[in-house]
Amino acid sequence: MTGLGGTSVSNQHGPLHSGGGNQYNYYWSMGSEEPLVRAGTDRLEIVREHRLRLARCFVPPRGCGRAAERLTQPGAMVILQGASGSGRRTTATMLLERASQPGDRIEELQSNPEEGVPEPSPADRYLLDLSRVGEDDYAAAQRTLMMYRSLVEKHGARMVTVFPTGLEWMLDADLAPLAVAIERPRGRAVLSRHLRVRGVQFEYEQLSTDELTQMFATAPMRELDRLAELVLQARDSARYGTDFSHWRDEALTAATNWSHQVVQQLREHRSGPERALLLAAAMMSGATADTVMGAANRLLELVRHPKDETPRLAQQGLGEQFEKLSLVREADGRVHFGGLAYDGAVRRHFWENFPDLRSGFRDWVAQCTALPGLASEDRGRLVGRFAEQALASGRPEDLCVLVEKWTQPSAGGRLSAAAATALELGLSHEQYGSRFRSRVYQWATATRLTPDLARVLIGVCRHVIAVTHPEQAVVRLRHLALRREVPEPLVKEARSTLSQLACGNRRLYVRSILSLLPRARLESGNLDVLLALLDPTDVAIEPPWQEFTLAWRAVMGGKPAAAWRPVVQRWLTLLARREVSDRILGALLLASSGDRELLNQLYVTTCDWADSQVGGTAEQARWEDRKRITEAFCHEIDLAQGVGGCSPDPAALGPGEGT
């Protein structure tokens, strides 16, 4: 779906949230041929599943009907206003979803467009989320909003903007008629819908507790979503009874009371080793006892805690230490807390109450990823838990530090998967996603780039950024494909990924070619990328013939014929199979016109293609098509060189060609 250079709307909470929405677990690993590959659910499928679940759980707030009515007109834009937690972004997404056709992709615009703003089409649906824009940045954001509004109105698209709470007084008078205020829906209805969608059975009166009544009145929609998810976890764990009231009470405790319990537990256990073990168990929950203990010892070393001089046999054993801290060791040796989601409360407590140790926690996690015997799944969970706390505490740079550390040559590529996981979690975050995309751009254009970091960047561009921000993915891949110091296999991988993305979208294809043309004669790397874009292997669209011809002109003029000849012949083969338009011949002829040497090379290329071996009855029939195409095309080449007389019989082009 083309548009303003926006992106498809994805999970609004990101994959590392502590409750709201489904929790998707996925990890990166090294493939058999050493590329970085993404294991688990495909991200595009995650986006689709999230939109489906969002639609099923959505309870329209007051004011939603008026906004939906306005969007029925082409070129309409709605500005949603409301209190924080009233569900503005979800409402915006659902408004656009219901104004779309099946299979359409809702695209999210940026308040600071990266490389210009292409024109939208009437079928395009856009979301602009300004909810986190502050007073200092609002003026610039409003100018962008007005620019988008003009394009949407002109081309008949539709758009919804989420307005920042508290800045209503700054809204321009020209935009004021577009504003629609919404009020939070009834909390009981929201929780009921979320529970039913998750398949949790309950009676209406079971939602009438005092705690729930208070949450219904004040809790943001995401907290009610999280509560429903906790109820589901309590039920599915089979550790908290068999009745809804038990699951409800356990979920409420996890959502509202664990922080007090954690505070009390840490008051009772003030020694460094005890607290280190608590944090290690929270970060490594589900890992083996040896791994948890190893992580605790690493933390004590990092904070330079004095060693216990008591002889080891006189100290407490693992079982005694675990029991003292209410940790459960299962029969298979794996360790976890007994309370539902209690590990998350422990992690939050340490990050919130020991701000001076946050850098130390980061370095500790970096060390723990290299613990001997740590399974890849446990490493992925560790990275995800750290990312959750780093982002919640406003420290996205901690993830970037680890990404760079894990991709240094000294790591030997062993932690590239951890780096990719951390980067994906940052890119998926609602608040910091744009910052991580900017950071990927900085790395892609930096003076120095390690091979492992390049591999990670290519992977996240392909599997993460391209799903939600395809234009930004193409820009970054273009820079990576032009790196000179990066090993050739990685350059080819970046080039191939760029080609696959651009060749499936006309807008991306045009922008990719136009961005490469200005320096095509000066940089051989640009020509290599252009040639990859011209290869019909990946092209899944009708080529934009003007840009297609210009690209061929640059490639033919800058690359030896041996480089582009096979690509020309692949196009001719598709033409013989009648899978492409005969306009390809006109594009090739225009690209080489005025250059006798190029025309000669094109002539030889065509004749060699016609003489290439074919086998079987079907191929023999295609050979007749080859012969007709060759005769007609070579005649056109002769005419371009001032050789030959009348054109051949139009039938030589074959049925359906030449029109």
C-alpha positions as CSV (number, residue, x, y, z in Angstrom):
1,M,0.0,0.0,0.0
2,T,1.6,3.3,-1.1
3,G,1.4,6.5,0.7
4,L,3.2,9.3,2.6
5,G,6.2,7.2,3.4
6,G,4.4,5.8,6.5
7,T,4.4,2.4,8.0
8,S,2.0,-0.3,8.9
9,V,0.6,-0.1,12.4
10,S,1.9,-2.8,14.7
11,N,1.7,-3.8,18.3
12,Q,1.2,-0.6,20.2
13,H,2.9,-2.0,23.3
14,G,5.8,-3.8,21.6
15,P,6.8,-7.4,22.3
16,L,8.4,-6.8,25.7
17,H,5.4,-5.4,27.6
18,S,4.6,-6.8,31.0
19,G,1.0,-7.5,30.2
20,G,-1.0,-5.6,27.7
21,G,-1.7,-7.7,24.6
22,N,-0.3,-11.1,23.7
23,Q,3.2,-11.8,24.6
24,Y,5.2,-13.0,21.6
25,N,8.5,-14.7,22.3
26,Y,11.0,-15.0,19.5
27,Y,14.7,-15.2,19.2
28,W,17.5,-14.8,16.7
29,S,20.0,-17.4,15.8
30,M,22.9,-18.1,13.4
31,G,21.8,-20.2,10.4
32,S,23.8,-23.0,8.8
33,E,25.4,-20.6,6.3
34,E,26.1,-18.0,8.9
35,P,23.4,-15.4,8.2
36,L,21.5,-14.1,11.2
37,V,18.0,-15.5,11.0
38,R,14.9,-14.8,13.0
39,A,13.3,-17.7,14.8
40,G,9.7,-17.8,15.9
41,T,6.5,-16.2,14.7
42,D,7.0,-14.0,11.6
43,R,6.7,-10.4,12.5
44,L,4.2,-9.6,9.8
45,E,2.0,-12.3,11.2
46,I,2.3,-10.7,14.6
47,V,1.1,-7.4,13.2
48,R,-1.9,-9.2,11.6
49,E,-2.7,-11.1,14.8
50,H,-2.5,-7.9,16.9
51,R,-4.9,-6.0,14.6
52,L,-7.4,-9.0,14.7
53,R,-7.2,-9.2,18.5
54,L,-7.5,-5.4,18.8
55,A,-10.7,-5.5,16.7
56,R,-12.2,-8.2,18.8
57,C,-11.3,-6.6,22.1
58,F,-12.2,-3.0,21.2
59,V,-15.0,-1.3,23.1
60,P,-15.8,2.0,21.4
61,P,-15.4,5.1,23.7
62,R,-17.9,7.9,23.7
63,G,-17.3,10.1,20.7
64,C,-16.1,7.3,18.5
65,G,-19.2,7.3,16.4
66,R,-18.8,11.0,15.4
67,A,-15.2,10.4,14.4
68,A,-16.2,7.4,12.3
69,E,-18.9,9.4,10.5
70,R,-16.3,12.0,9.5
71,L,-14.0,9.4,8.1
72,T,-16.6,8.2,5.6
73,Q,-15.7,11.1,3.3
74,P,-12.6,10.9,1.0
75,G,-9.8,13.2,2.1
76,A,-11.1,13.3,5.7
77,M,-8.9,13.7,8.7
78,V,-9.8,13.4,12.4
79,I,-7.8,14.7,15.4
80,L,-8.6,12.5,18.5
81,Q,-8.4,14.3,21.8
82,G,-8.9,12.7,25.2
83,A,-7.3,12.0,28.6
84,S,-4.3,9.7,28.8
85,G,-5.4,6.1,29.2
86,S,-8.7,6.6,27.4
87,G,-7.6,4.5,24.4
88,R,-6.9,7.1,21.8
89,R,-4.3,5.2,19.8
90,T,-6.4,2.0,19.8
91,T,-9.5,4.0,18.8
92,A,-7.5,5.7,16.0
93,T,-6.3,2.3,14.7
94,M,-9.9,0.9,14.8
95,L,-11.3,3.9,13.0
96,L,-8.8,3.4,10.2
97,E,-9.3,-0.4,10.2
98,R,-13.0,0.1,9.7
99,A,-12.4,2.6,6.9
100,S,-10.2,0.2,5.1
101,Q,-10.8,-2.6,2.6
102,P,-9.8,-6.2,3.5
103,G,-6.0,-6.7,3.1
104,D,-5.2,-2.9,3.3
105,R,-2.3,-1.9,5.5
106,I,-2.8,1.0,7.8
107,E,0.4,3.1,7.7
108,E,1.8,5.2,10.5
109,L,3.4,8.5,9.6
110,Q,6.3,10.2,11.3
111,S,6.2,13.6,12.8
112,N,9.7,14.2,11.3
113,P,9.7,12.6,7.8
114,E,13.1,11.3,6.8
115,E,13.4,11.7,3.0
116,G,10.6,13.8,1.7
117,V,6.9,13.0,1.4
118,P,5.6,11.2,-1.7
119,E,2.0,11.5,-2.8
120,P,-0.7,9.3,-1.3
121,S,-3.4,7.4,-3.1
122,P,-7.1,7.5,-2.4
123,A,-7.0,4.0,-0.8
124,D,-4.4,5.0,1.8
125,R,-5.2,5.1,5.5
126,Y,-2.8,6.9,7.9
127,L,-2.2,7.2,11.6
128,L,-0.1,10.0,13.1
129,D,0.5,9.6,16.8
130,L,1.5,12.9,18.5
131,S,0.6,11.7,22.0
132,R,4.2,12.0,23.3
133,V,4.9,15.4,21.7
134,G,5.7,18.0,24.3
135,E,5.0,21.7,24.3
136,D,8.5,22.6,23.0
137,D,8.2,20.3,20.0
138,Y,4.5,20.9,19.2
139,A,4.9,23.8,16.8
140,A,7.1,21.7,14.5
141,A,4.8,18.7,14.8
142,Q,1.8,20.8,13.9
143,R,3.5,22.1,10.7
144,T,4.0,18.5,9.7
145,L,0.4,17.7,10.6
146,M,-0.8,20.5,8.3
147,M,1.4,19.3,5.5
148,Y,0.0,15.8,5.8
149,R,-3.6,17.2,6.0
150,S,-3.1,19.0,2.7
151,L,-1.8,15.9,0.9
152,V,-4.6,13.7,2.4
153,E,-7.3,16.1,1.3
154,K,-5.8,16.6,-2.2
155,H,-5.6,12.9,-2.9
156,G,-8.7,11.6,-1.2
157,A,-6.9,9.5,1.5
158,R,-8.0,9.3,5.1
159,M,-6.1,10.0,8.3
160,V,-6.5,10.0,12.1
161,T,-4.1,11.9,14.4
162,V,-3.7,11.2,18.2
163,F,-3.4,14.5,19.9
164,P,-1.2,15.2,23.0
165,T,-3.2,15.5,26.2
166,G,-3.0,19.0,27.7
167,L,-2.0,20.8,24.6
168,E,-5.5,21.4,23.2
169,W,-5.0,25.1,23.6
170,M,-2.1,25.0,21.1
171,L,-4.2,23.5,18.3
172,D,-4.3,25.8,15.2
173,A,-7.7,27.4,14.5
174,D,-7.8,25.9,11.0
175,L,-7.4,22.4,12.6
176,A,-9.9,22.9,15.4
177,P,-13.0,21.8,13.4
178,L,-11.3,18.4,12.8
179,A,-10.9,17.6,16.6
180,V,-13.1,15.0,18.2
181,A,-13.0,14.4,22.0
182,I,-13.4,10.8,23.2
183,E,-14.0,9.6,26.8
184,R,-12.8,6.4,28.3
185,P,-15.2,3.4,27.8
186,R,-16.7,1.6,30.8
187,G,-13.9,-0.3,32.6
188,R,-16.1,-3.3,33.3
189,A,-17.1,-3.7,29.7
190,V,-13.4,-3.5,28.6
191,L,-12.2,-6.1,31.0
192,S,-15.2,-8.4,30.2
193,R,-14.4,-8.1,26.5
194,H,-10.7,-8.9,27.0
195,L,-11.5,-11.9,29.1
196,R,-14.0,-13.3,26.7
197,V,-11.6,-12.9,23.7
198,R,-9.0,-14.9,25.7
199,G,-11.5,-17.6,26.3
200,V,-11.8,-17.1,30.1
201,Q,-15.2,-18.0,31.5
202,F,-16.6,-16.0,34.4
203,E,-19.9,-14.8,36.0
204,Y,-20.9,-11.2,35.8
205,E,-21.0,-10.8,39.6
206,Q,-17.4,-12.1,39.9
207,L,-16.3,-8.7,38.6
208,S,-17.9,-6.8,41.5
209,T,-15.0,-6.7,44.0
210,D,-13.9,-3.4,45.5
211,E,-10.5,-3.6,43.9
212,L,-11.9,-4.2,40.5
213,T,-14.5,-1.4,40.9
214,Q,-11.6,1.0,41.6
215,M,-9.7,-0.2,38.6
216,F,-12.8,0.2,36.4
217,A,-13.1,3.8,37.4
218,T,-9.4,4.9,37.1
219,A,-7.1,2.4,35.4
220,P,-5.9,3.1,31.8
221,M,-7.1,0.7,29.2
222,R,-3.7,-0.9,28.9
223,E,-3.8,-1.9,32.6
224,L,-7.2,-3.6,32.1
225,D,-5.7,-5.4,29.1
226,R,-2.8,-6.5,31.3
227,L,-5.1,-7.7,34.1
228,A,-6.9,-9.9,31.6
229,E,-3.6,-11.4,30.4
230,L,-2.6,-12.1,34.0
231,V,-5.9,-13.9,34.6
232,L,-5.2,-16.0,31.6
233,Q,-1.7,-16.8,32.8
234,A,-3.0,-17.8,36.2
235,R,-5.5,-20.1,34.6
236,D,-3.1,-21.7,32.2
237,S,-0.3,-22.2,34.8
238,A,-2.6,-24.7,36.7
239,R,-0.9,-23.5,39.9
240,Y,-3.6,-21.1,41.2
241,G,-6.8,-23.2,41.6
242,T,-9.5,-24.1,39.1
243,D,-12.0,-21.3,39.6
244,F,-12.2,-17.8,38.1
245,S,-12.2,-16.2,41.5
246,H,-8.8,-17.7,42.3
247,W,-7.3,-16.6,39.0
248,R,-8.8,-13.1,39.4
249,D,-7.4,-12.7,42.9
250,E,-4.0,-13.9,41.9
251,A,-4.0,-11.6,38.9
252,L,-5.1,-8.6,41.0
253,T,-2.3,-9.3,43.5
254,A,0.2,-9.5,40.7
255,A,-1.1,-6.3,39.2
256,T,-1.4,-4.2,42.3
257,N,0.2,-5.7,45.4
258,W,3.5,-7.4,44.5
259,S,5.5,-4.1,44.8
260,H,4.6,-3.9,48.5
261,Q,5.6,-7.6,49.0
262,V,8.9,-7.1,47.2
263,V,9.7,-4.1,49.5
264,Q,8.9,-6.2,52.5
265,Q,11.0,-9.1,51.3
266,L,14.0,-6.9,50.7
267,R,13.7,-5.4,54.2
268,E,13.9,-8.9,55.5
269,H,16.9,-9.8,53.3
270,R,19.4,-7.0,53.4
271,S,22.6,-8.9,52.7
272,G,24.3,-8.5,49.4
273,P,24.3,-12.2,48.5
274,E,20.6,-12.5,49.2
275,R,19.7,-9.5,47.1
276,A,22.0,-10.6,44.3
277,L,20.3,-14.0,44.3
278,L,16.9,-12.4,44.2
279,L,17.7,-10.2,41.2
280,A,19.5,-13.1,39.5
281,A,16.4,-15.3,39.9
282,A,14.2,-12.5,38.6
283,M,16.3,-12.0,35.5
284,M,17.0,-15.7,34.9
285,S,13.6,-17.0,35.9
286,G,13.1,-20.4,34.2
287,A,16.9,-21.1,34.0
288,T,18.8,-23.8,35.9
289,A,19.8,-23.3,39.5
290,D,23.5,-23.4,38.5
291,T,22.9,-20.6,36.0
292,V,21.0,-18.5,38.5
293,M,23.7,-18.9,41.1
294,G,26.4,-18.1,38.5
295,A,24.6,-14.9,37.6
296,A,24.3,-13.9,41.3
297,N,28.1,-14.4,41.8
298,R,28.8,-12.3,38.8
299,L,26.7,-9.5,40.2
300,L,28.5,-9.6,43.5
301,E,31.9,-9.4,41.8
302,L,30.7,-6.5,39.6
303,V,29.6,-4.4,42.6
304,R,32.8,-5.5,44.5
305,H,30.9,-7.0,47.3
306,P,33.3,-8.4,50.0
307,K,33.7,-12.2,49.7
308,D,32.4,-14.4,52.5
309,E,35.4,-15.8,54.2
310,T,33.3,-18.6,55.8
311,P,34.5,-22.0,54.6
312,R,32.2,-23.1,51.7
313,L,30.9,-26.2,53.4
314,A,29.9,-24.1,56.4
315,Q,27.8,-21.8,54.2
316,Q,24.2,-22.4,53.1
317,G,23.5,-24.7,50.2
318,L,21.5,-23.8,47.2
319,G,18.3,-25.4,48.4
320,E,18.5,-23.6,51.7
321,Q,19.2,-20.3,50.0
322,F,16.3,-20.8,47.6
323,E,13.9,-21.7,50.3
324,K,14.8,-18.7,52.4
325,L,14.0,-16.4,49.5
326,S,10.8,-18.3,48.6
327,L,12.3,-19.5,45.3
328,V,11.0,-22.7,43.7
329,R,13.3,-25.2,42.2
330,E,11.5,-27.7,40.0
331,A,12.4,-31.3,39.5
332,D,14.3,-30.4,36.3
333,G,16.4,-27.9,38.2
334,R,14.8,-24.8,36.8
335,V,14.2,-21.9,39.3
336,H,11.2,-19.5,39.5
337,F,9.2,-17.5,42.0
338,G,6.0,-18.9,43.3
339,G,3.8,-15.8,42.8
340,L,2.3,-15.0,39.4
341,A,4.5,-12.4,37.7
342,Y,6.4,-11.8,40.9
343,D,9.7,-11.9,39.0
344,G,8.7,-8.8,37.1
345,A,7.9,-6.9,40.3
346,V,11.4,-7.8,41.6
347,R,13.1,-6.5,38.5
348,R,11.1,-3.3,38.6
349,H,12.0,-2.7,42.2
350,F,15.7,-3.0,41.6
351,W,15.7,-0.7,38.6
352,E,13.4,1.9,40.3
353,N,15.2,1.9,43.6
354,F,18.8,1.5,42.7
355,P,19.3,4.1,39.9
356,D,23.0,4.4,40.6
357,L,23.4,0.7,39.8
358,R,21.6,0.8,36.4
359,S,24.9,1.0,34.5
360,G,26.2,-1.8,36.6
361,F,23.1,-3.9,35.9
362,R,23.7,-3.3,32.2
363,D,27.3,-4.5,32.4
364,W,26.2,-7.4,34.5
365,V,23.7,-8.5,31.9
366,A,26.4,-8.3,29.3
367,Q,28.5,-10.7,31.3
368,C,25.6,-13.0,32.0
369,T,24.9,-13.6,28.3
370,A,28.3,-15.3,28.1
371,L,27.7,-17.6,31.1
372,P,28.7,-21.2,30.3
373,G,25.8,-23.5,29.8
374,L,23.3,-20.7,29.2
375,A,20.7,-21.9,26.7
376,S,19.8,-19.7,23.8
377,E,16.2,-19.4,25.0
378,D,17.3,-18.3,28.5
379,R,19.6,-15.8,26.9
380,G,16.8,-14.4,24.8
381,R,14.6,-14.1,27.9
382,L,17.4,-12.4,29.8
383,V,17.9,-9.8,27.0
384,G,14.1,-9.2,26.8
385,R,13.8,-8.7,30.6
386,F,16.7,-6.3,30.6
387,A,15.3,-4.4,27.6
388,E,12.0,-4.0,29.4
389,Q,13.6,-2.4,32.4
390,A,16.0,-0.2,30.5
391,L,13.3,1.2,28.4
392,A,10.9,1.6,31.3
393,S,13.5,3.6,33.2
394,G,14.2,5.9,30.2
395,R,17.6,4.4,29.3
396,P,17.3,3.2,25.7
397,E,21.0,3.9,25.2
398,D,21.8,1.0,27.5
399,L,20.5,-1.3,24.7
400,C,22.6,0.4,22.1
401,V,25.7,0.0,24.3
402,L,25.1,-3.7,24.6
403,V,24.4,-4.1,20.8
404,E,27.8,-2.5,20.1
405,K,29.5,-4.6,22.7
406,W,28.0,-7.9,21.5
407,T,29.0,-7.2,17.9
408,Q,32.6,-6.4,18.6
409,P,35.2,-8.7,16.9
410,S,36.3,-9.9,20.3
411,A,32.8,-11.5,20.8
412,G,33.5,-13.7,17.8
413,G,29.9,-13.5,16.5
414,R,28.7,-15.6,19.5
415,L,26.4,-12.9,20.8
416,S,25.0,-11.4,17.5
417,A,21.7,-13.1,18.1
418,A,21.5,-11.3,21.5
419,A,22.3,-8.0,19.8
420,A,19.6,-8.6,17.2
421,T,17.0,-9.4,20.0
422,A,17.9,-6.3,21.9
423,L,17.7,-4.1,18.8
424,E,14.3,-5.6,17.8
425,L,12.9,-4.9,21.2
426,G,14.0,-1.3,21.0
427,L,12.7,-0.9,17.5
428,S,9.3,-2.3,18.6
429,H,8.9,0.1,21.5
430,E,6.1,2.6,21.1
431,Q,8.0,5.5,22.8
432,Y,11.6,4.8,21.7
433,G,11.1,2.9,18.3
434,S,11.9,6.0,16.3
435,R,15.1,6.6,18.3
436,F,16.3,3.1,17.5
437,R,15.5,3.5,13.8
438,S,17.6,6.7,13.9
439,R,20.4,4.8,15.6
440,V,20.3,2.1,13.0
441,Y,20.7,4.8,10.4
442,Q,23.7,6.3,12.3
443,W,25.3,2.9,12.4
444,A,24.6,2.2,8.7
445,T,26.3,5.5,7.8
446,A,29.1,5.6,10.3
447,T,32.7,5.7,9.3
448,R,33.5,2.4,10.9
449,L,31.2,-0.7,11.1
450,T,32.1,-4.1,12.4
451,P,31.0,-7.1,10.3
452,D,28.8,-8.5,13.1
453,L,27.0,-5.2,13.6
454,A,26.5,-5.0,9.8
455,R,25.0,-8.5,9.9
456,V,22.6,-7.5,12.7
457,L,21.6,-4.3,11.0
458,I,20.8,-6.2,7.8
459,G,18.7,-8.7,9.8
460,V,16.6,-6.2,11.7
461,C,16.1,-4.1,8.5
462,R,14.7,-7.1,6.8
463,H,12.7,-8.7,9.6
464,V,11.7,-5.8,11.8
465,I,11.9,-2.3,10.2
466,A,10.7,-3.5,6.8
467,V,7.5,-4.8,8.3
468,T,6.4,-1.5,9.8
469,H,8.7,1.1,8.1
470,P,9.6,-0.2,4.7
471,E,10.9,3.0,3.3
472,Q,13.3,3.5,6.2
473,A,14.5,-0.1,5.9
474,V,15.3,0.5,2.2
475,V,17.2,3.7,3.0
476,R,19.4,1.9,5.6
477,L,19.9,-1.2,3.4
478,R,21.1,1.1,0.6
479,H,23.8,2.5,2.8
480,L,24.8,-0.9,4.0
481,A,24.9,-2.2,0.5
482,L,27.4,0.6,-0.4
483,R,29.8,-0.1,2.4
484,R,33.4,-0.7,1.2
485,E,34.9,-2.1,4.4
486,V,32.2,-4.6,5.0
487,P,32.9,-8.2,3.8
488,E,31.5,-8.9,0.3
489,P,29.1,-11.6,1.4
490,L,27.4,-9.1,3.7
491,V,27.3,-6.4,1.0
492,K,25.6,-8.9,-1.3
493,E,23.1,-9.8,1.5
494,A,22.3,-6.2,2.0
495,R,21.9,-5.7,-1.8
496,S,19.7,-8.7,-2.1
497,T,17.5,-7.7,0.8
498,L,17.1,-4.2,-0.6
499,S,16.2,-5.6,-4.0
500,Q,13.6,-8.0,-2.5
501,L,11.9,-5.1,-0.6
502,A,12.0,-2.5,-3.3
503,C,11.0,-4.8,-6.2
504,G,7.7,-5.6,-4.5
505,N,6.6,-2.0,-4.1
506,R,6.4,0.6,-6.9
507,R,7.0,3.6,-4.6
508,L,10.0,2.0,-3.0
509,Y,11.4,0.9,-6.4
510,V,11.2,4.4,-7.8
511,R,12.7,6.1,-4.7
512,S,15.5,3.5,-4.6
513,I,16.5,4.1,-8.2
514,L,16.3,7.8,-8.0
515,S,18.5,7.9,-4.9
516,L,21.2,5.8,-6.6
517,L,21.3,7.6,-10.0
518,P,23.0,10.9,-9.1
519,R,26.3,9.2,-8.1
520,A,25.9,6.1,-10.3
521,R,28.8,7.0,-12.6
522,L,31.1,7.9,-9.7
523,E,30.4,4.9,-7.4
524,S,30.6,1.4,-8.7
525,G,28.6,0.2,-5.6
526,N,25.7,2.3,-6.8
527,L,25.8,0.5,-10.1
528,D,25.8,-2.9,-8.4
529,V,22.7,-2.0,-6.4
530,L,21.0,-0.7,-9.5
531,L,21.8,-3.9,-11.4
532,A,20.3,-5.9,-8.6
533,L,17.1,-3.8,-8.8
534,L,16.9,-4.4,-12.6
535,D,17.2,-8.2,-12.2
536,P,13.7,-9.6,-12.9
537,T,14.3,-12.4,-10.4
538,D,12.9,-10.2,-7.6
539,V,10.7,-7.7,-9.6
540,A,7.1,-8.3,-8.7
541,I,5.6,-5.1,-10.1
542,E,5.2,-3.5,-13.5
543,P,8.4,-1.5,-13.7
544,P,8.0,2.3,-13.6
545,W,9.4,2.6,-17.2
546,Q,11.0,6.0,-16.9
547,E,13.1,5.2,-13.9
548,F,13.7,1.7,-15.2
549,T,15.1,3.1,-18.4
550,L,17.3,5.6,-16.6
551,A,18.7,2.8,-14.4
552,W,19.5,0.7,-17.4
553,R,21.2,3.7,-19.0
554,A,23.4,4.1,-16.0
555,V,24.2,0.4,-15.7
556,M,25.0,-0.1,-19.4
557,G,27.2,3.0,-19.4
558,G,29.1,2.1,-16.3
559,K,29.3,-1.7,-16.1
560,P,31.0,-4.1,-18.5
561,A,28.6,-5.9,-20.8
562,A,29.5,-9.2,-19.1
563,A,27.8,-7.9,-15.9
564,W,24.5,-6.8,-17.3
565,R,24.1,-9.3,-20.2
566,P,22.6,-12.1,-18.1
567,V,20.0,-9.7,-16.7
568,V,19.0,-8.6,-20.1
569,Q,18.6,-12.2,-21.2
570,R,16.5,-13.0,-18.2
571,W,14.1,-10.3,-19.2
572,L,14.0,-11.6,-22.8
573,T,13.2,-15.0,-21.5
574,L,10.3,-13.7,-19.5
575,L,9.1,-11.8,-22.6
576,A,9.2,-15.0,-24.6
577,R,7.1,-16.6,-22.0
578,R,4.7,-13.7,-22.2
579,E,5.1,-12.9,-18.5
580,V,6.2,-9.3,-19.0
581,S,5.3,-6.5,-21.4
582,D,7.2,-5.9,-24.6
583,R,7.9,-2.4,-23.2
584,I,11.1,-3.9,-21.8
585,L,12.5,-3.8,-25.4
586,G,11.7,-0.1,-25.7
587,A,13.4,0.6,-22.3
588,L,16.5,-1.3,-23.3
589,L,16.6,0.4,-26.7
590,L,16.2,3.9,-25.1
591,A,18.8,3.2,-22.5
592,S,21.4,2.4,-25.2
593,S,20.3,4.9,-27.8
594,G,23.0,7.2,-29.1
595,D,25.8,4.9,-28.0
596,R,26.9,2.6,-30.9
597,E,29.0,0.4,-28.7
598,L,26.1,-0.2,-26.3
599,L,23.8,-0.9,-29.2
600,N,26.2,-3.5,-30.6
601,Q,26.5,-5.2,-27.2
602,L,22.7,-5.3,-26.9
603,Y,22.5,-6.8,-30.4
604,V,25.1,-9.5,-29.5
605,T,23.3,-10.2,-26.2
606,T,20.0,-10.7,-28.0
607,C,21.5,-13.0,-30.6
608,D,23.3,-15.1,-28.0
609,W,20.0,-15.4,-26.1
610,A,18.2,-16.6,-29.2
611,D,20.9,-19.2,-29.9
612,S,20.9,-20.6,-26.3
613,Q,19.9,-24.2,-26.0
614,V,16.3,-25.1,-25.3
615,G,14.8,-28.6,-24.7
616,G,11.4,-30.2,-24.8
617,T,8.3,-29.5,-26.9
618,A,7.2,-26.5,-24.8
619,E,10.7,-25.0,-24.9
620,Q,10.8,-25.6,-28.6
621,A,7.6,-23.6,-29.0
622,R,9.2,-20.8,-27.0
623,W,12.2,-21.0,-29.3
624,E,9.9,-19.8,-32.1
625,D,9.0,-16.9,-29.9
626,R,12.6,-16.2,-29.2
627,K,13.3,-16.1,-32.9
628,R,10.4,-13.7,-33.6
629,I,11.5,-11.4,-30.7
630,T,15.1,-11.5,-31.7
631,E,14.4,-10.6,-35.4
632,A,12.1,-7.7,-34.4
633,F,14.4,-6.4,-31.6
634,C,17.6,-6.6,-33.7
635,H,15.9,-4.8,-36.5
636,E,15.0,-2.0,-34.1
637,I,18.6,-1.9,-32.9
638,D,19.7,-1.6,-36.6
639,L,17.3,1.3,-37.1
640,A,18.7,3.0,-34.0
641,Q,22.2,2.7,-35.6
642,G,21.0,4.0,-38.9
643,V,21.1,0.6,-40.5
644,G,18.3,-1.2,-42.3
645,G,15.1,-0.2,-44.1
646,C,11.5,-1.0,-43.5
647,S,10.3,-2.5,-40.2
648,P,9.6,-6.3,-40.2
649,D,6.1,-7.7,-40.3
650,P,4.4,-6.6,-37.0
651,A,3.4,-10.3,-36.5
652,A,7.1,-11.0,-35.8
653,L,6.6,-9.6,-32.4
654,G,4.1,-12.4,-31.5
655,P,0.5,-12.1,-30.5
656,G,-0.3,-9.5,-27.9
657,E,3.1,-7.8,-28.2
658,G,3.9,-4.4,-29.4
659,T,0.6,-3.0,-28.1
